[in-house]
Amino acid sequence: MAYGGLTVPIIVMSVFWGLVGGVLPWLIPKGPNRGVINTMLVTCAVCCYLFWLIAILAQLNPLFGPQLSNETIWYLRAHWP
C-alpha cells in the first residue's frame, strides 16, 4: 500500500461491513420479511462501505490545496526555516 497508516482502518472497516453484509443476513430468522431484511442489510453494508472508502481515499489526494494569498506566500518564503 502507498500509505501504511491506512492499512488497519481499511482492514477493520472491511471486516466490519463484510460481517454486516455477508454474515448477518444468514442469521436472520425465517419469516415473511426475511428477503426484505437481507436486501436492506446487504444494500446498507455496500453503500456505507463505499461511502466510507471514497471519503477516506479522497483525503489522500485532495483536488485542491490550501488557498493562500500572495502576501502569505512571500511571508512564508522569507520566514520559513
MDAnalysis code that builds the backbone (N, CA, C; Angstrom):
import MDAnalysis as mda
import numpy as np

u = mda.Universe.empty(243, n_residues=81, atom_resindex=np.repeat(np.arange(81), 3), trajectory=True)
u.add_TopologyAttr("name", ["N", "CA", "C"] * 81)
u.add_TopologyAttr("resid", np.arange(1, 82))
u.add_TopologyAttr("resname", ["MET", "ALA", "TYR", "GLY", "GLY", "LEU", "THR", "VAL", "PRO", "ILE", "ILE", "VAL", "MET", "SER", "VAL", "PHE", "TRP", "GLY", "LEU", "VAL", "GLY", "GLY", "VAL", "LEU", "PRO", "TRP", "LEU", "ILE", "PRO", "LYS", "GLY", "PRO", "ASN", "ARG", "GLY", "VAL", "ILE", "ASN", "THR", "MET", "LEU", "VAL", "THR", "CYS", "ALA", "VAL", "CYS", "CYS", "TYR", "LEU", "PHE", "TRP", "LEU", "ILE", "ALA", "ILE", "LEU", "ALA", "GLN", "LEU", "ASN", "PRO", "LEU", "PHE", "GLY", "PRO", "GLN", "LEU", "SER", "ASN", "GLU", "THR", "ILE", "TRP", "TYR", "LEU", "ARG", "ALA", "HIS", "TRP", "PRO"])
u.atoms.positions = np.array([
    [0.833, -1.181, 0.000],
    [0.000, 0.000, 0.000],
    [0.882, 1.251, 0.000],
    [0.368, 2.292, -0.578],
    [1.154, 3.511, -0.698],
    [1.380, 4.184, 0.653],
    [0.364, 4.171, 1.489],
    [0.449, 4.836, 2.791],
    [0.084, 3.817, 3.849],
    [1.038, 3.442, 4.688],
    [0.840, 2.383, 5.659],
    [-0.111, 2.724, 6.784],
    [-0.388, 4.011, 7.020],
    [-1.275, 4.411, 8.099],
    [-2.732, 4.057, 7.860],
    [-3.081, 3.720, 6.645],
    [-4.477, 3.363, 6.339],
    [-4.723, 1.863, 6.341],
    [-3.699, 1.082, 6.563],
    [-3.857, -0.367, 6.489],
    [-4.838, -0.890, 7.527],
    [-4.650, -0.519, 8.773],
    [-5.517, -1.025, 9.843],
    [-6.961, -0.528, 9.696],
    [-7.204, 0.777, 9.463],
    [-8.609, 1.193, 9.301],
    [-9.306, 0.525, 8.119],
    [-8.608, 0.334, 7.019],
    [-9.244, -0.312, 5.868],
    [-9.562, -1.766, 6.178],
    [-8.669, -2.460, 6.850],
    [-8.930, -3.864, 7.209],
    [-10.086, -3.961, 8.195],
    [-10.089, -3.111, 9.224],
    [-11.149, -3.162, 10.242],
    [-12.513, -2.856, 9.633],
    [-12.592, -1.795, 8.838],
    [-13.886, -1.434, 8.246],
    [-14.328, -2.460, 7.207],
    [-13.391, -3.037, 6.471],
    [-13.750, -4.074, 5.504],
    [-14.319, -5.303, 6.204],
    [-13.695, -5.693, 7.298],
    [-14.198, -6.847, 8.057],
    [-15.563, -6.536, 8.655],
    [-15.719, -5.332, 9.236],
    [-16.999, -4.969, 9.850],
    [-18.135, -4.998, 8.833],
    [-17.967, -4.283, 7.708],
    [-19.049, -4.237, 6.714],
    [-19.181, -5.565, 5.995],
    [-18.110, -6.352, 5.920],
    [-18.226, -7.707, 5.385],
    [-19.084, -8.584, 6.263],
    [-18.927, -8.424, 7.572],
    [-19.781, -9.183, 8.502],
    [-21.238, -8.741, 8.413],
    [-21.450, -7.430, 8.348],
    [-22.824, -6.919, 8.265],
    [-23.495, -7.379, 6.978],
    [-22.786, -7.323, 5.856],
    [-23.402, -7.656, 4.579],
    [-23.283, -9.104, 4.171],
    [-22.328, -9.849, 4.748],
    [-22.108, -11.224, 4.332],
    [-22.520, -12.278, 5.328],
    [-22.394, -11.982, 6.622],
    [-22.689, -12.981, 7.657],
    [-24.044, -12.731, 8.309],
    [-24.326, -11.483, 8.623],
    [-25.565, -11.156, 9.331],
    [-26.829, -11.592, 8.588],
    [-26.900, -11.507, 7.263],
    [-28.116, -11.986, 6.590],
    [-28.399, -13.474, 6.811],
    [-27.366, -14.256, 7.063],
    [-27.593, -15.683, 7.324],
    [-28.181, -15.936, 8.706],
    [-28.091, -14.945, 9.596],
    [-28.584, -15.112, 10.968],
    [-30.005, -14.597, 11.171],
    [-30.614, -14.059, 10.131],
    [-31.977, -13.531, 10.230],
    [-32.944, -14.713, 10.283],
    [-33.850, -14.728, 11.278],
    [-34.797, -15.847, 11.373],
    [-35.774, -15.856, 10.195],
    [-36.264, -17.043, 9.893],
    [-37.209, -17.174, 8.788],
    [-38.505, -16.458, 9.124],
    [-39.050, -15.825, 8.128],
    [-40.284, -15.085, 8.302],
    [-40.691, -14.477, 6.974],
    [-41.830, -13.808, 6.967],
    [-42.322, -13.257, 5.700],
    [-41.463, -12.105, 5.161],
    [-40.711, -11.426, 6.016],
    [-39.919, -10.273, 5.587],
    [-38.423, -10.555, 5.534],
    [-38.041, -11.820, 5.547],
    [-36.620, -12.160, 5.578],
    [-35.889, -11.644, 4.340],
    [-36.487, -11.767, 3.189],
    [-35.852, -11.297, 1.956],
    [-35.635, -9.794, 1.958],
    [-36.619, -9.066, 2.474],
    [-36.503, -7.606, 2.536],
    [-35.405, -7.208, 3.516],
    [-35.360, -7.860, 4.654],
    [-34.343, -7.546, 5.662],
    [-32.949, -7.870, 5.123],
    [-32.799, -9.012, 4.454],
    [-31.497, -9.371, 3.870],
    [-31.080, -8.355, 2.824],
    [-32.020, -7.947, 1.983],
    [-31.707, -6.947, 0.961],
    [-31.290, -5.636, 1.597],
    [-31.983, -5.232, 2.655],
    [-31.633, -3.989, 3.353],
    [-30.244, -4.082, 3.965],
    [-29.911, -5.203, 4.585],
    [-28.598, -5.353, 5.217],
    [-27.466, -5.313, 4.187],
    [-27.625, -6.024, 3.098],
    [-26.573, -6.062, 2.078],
    [-26.427, -4.700, 1.417],
    [-27.559, -4.077, 1.075],
    [-27.501, -2.759, 0.443],
    [-26.877, -1.726, 1.376],
    [-27.255, -1.753, 2.648],
    [-26.696, -0.824, 3.626],
    [-25.189, -1.041, 3.768],
    [-24.756, -2.291, 3.848],
    [-23.337, -2.579, 4.005],
    [-22.545, -2.097, 2.797],
    [-23.040, -2.353, 1.601],
    [-22.322, -1.932, 0.387],
    [-22.257, -0.418, 0.296],
    [-23.385, 0.249, 0.500],
    [-23.414, 1.713, 0.371],
    [-22.566, 2.397, 1.444],
    [-22.696, 1.966, 2.691],
    [-21.925, 2.589, 3.767],
    [-20.431, 2.351, 3.593],
    [-20.059, 1.134, 3.182],
    [-18.641, 0.848, 2.979],
    [-18.077, 1.686, 1.837],
    [-18.801, 1.765, 0.726],
    [-18.302, 2.561, -0.402],
    [-18.215, 4.038, -0.051],
    [-19.195, 4.552, 0.689],
    [-19.145, 5.944, 1.102],
    [-17.926, 6.191, 1.977],
    [-17.698, 5.326, 2.952],
    [-16.548, 5.484, 3.835],
    [-15.243, 5.367, 3.046],
    [-15.155, 4.404, 2.147],
    [-13.929, 4.193, 1.385],
    [-13.617, 5.383, 0.486],
    [-14.618, 5.912, -0.191],
    [-14.400, 7.067, -1.054],
    [-13.992, 8.282, -0.229],
    [-14.646, 8.479, 0.920],
    [-14.311, 9.631, 1.767],
    [-12.895, 9.535, 2.311],
    [-12.472, 8.357, 2.729],
    [-11.137, 8.216, 3.312],
    [-10.055, 8.279, 2.231],
    [-10.321, 7.747, 1.058],
    [-9.326, 7.782, -0.011],
    [-9.237, 9.157, -0.664],
    [-10.319, 9.917, -0.635],
    [-10.291, 11.266, -1.210],
    [-9.354, 12.176, -0.419],
    [-9.105, 11.854, 0.827],
    [-8.218, 12.667, 1.646],
    [-6.745, 12.439, 1.312],
    [-6.440, 11.344, 0.620],
    [-5.049, 11.070, 0.255],
    [-4.564, 11.984, -0.863],
    [-5.458, 12.313, -1.782],
    [-5.084, 13.147, -2.915],
    [-6.175, 14.196, -3.124],
    [-6.154, 15.278, -2.351],
    [-7.214, 16.279, -2.475],
    [-7.172, 16.964, -3.835],
    [-8.334, 17.443, -4.285],
    [-8.427, 18.096, -5.593],
    [-7.767, 19.464, -5.594],
    [-7.762, 20.138, -4.448],
    [-7.108, 21.444, -4.363],
    [-6.506, 21.591, -2.980],
    [-5.441, 22.355, -2.917],
    [-4.743, 22.563, -1.654],
    [-5.241, 23.805, -0.962],
    [-4.533, 24.244, 0.055],
    [-4.943, 25.458, 0.764],
    [-4.813, 26.674, -0.145],
    [-5.751, 27.581, -0.033],
    [-5.743, 28.793, -0.845],
    [-5.005, 29.890, -0.072],
    [-3.831, 30.258, -0.547],
    [-3.001, 31.256, 0.121],
    [-2.918, 32.510, -0.732],
    [-2.916, 33.651, -0.062],
    [-2.738, 34.908, -0.789],
    [-1.251, 35.108, -1.081],
    [-0.955, 36.047, -1.981],
    [0.442, 36.307, -2.341],
    [1.256, 36.793, -1.151],
    [0.655, 37.611, -0.298],
    [1.370, 38.107, 0.876],
    [1.776, 36.964, 1.795],
    [0.887, 36.019, 1.979],
    [1.191, 34.874, 2.840],
    [2.310, 34.037, 2.243],
    [2.276, 33.842, 0.951],
    [3.321, 33.051, 0.298],
    [4.676, 33.725, 0.443],
    [4.732, 35.035, 0.226],
    [6.004, 35.756, 0.374],
    [6.481, 35.744, 1.818],
    [5.557, 35.854, 2.774],
    [5.939, 35.808, 4.186],
    [6.528, 34.437, 4.528],
    [5.870, 33.376, 4.084],
    [6.373, 32.038, 4.363],
    [7.728, 31.798, 3.703],
    [7.888, 32.296, 2.502],
    [9.165, 32.126, 1.809],
    [10.307, 32.832, 2.546],
    [9.998, 34.012, 3.103],
    [11.044, 34.773, 3.775],
    [11.327, 34.263, 5.190],
    [10.313, 33.777, 5.891],
    [10.490, 33.443, 7.302],
    [10.448, 31.959, 7.636],
    [10.150, 31.133, 6.684],
    [10.083, 29.702, 6.960],
    [11.498, 29.155, 7.039],
    [11.792, 28.352, 8.055],
    [13.187, 27.865, 8.214],
    [13.631, 26.914, 7.117],
])
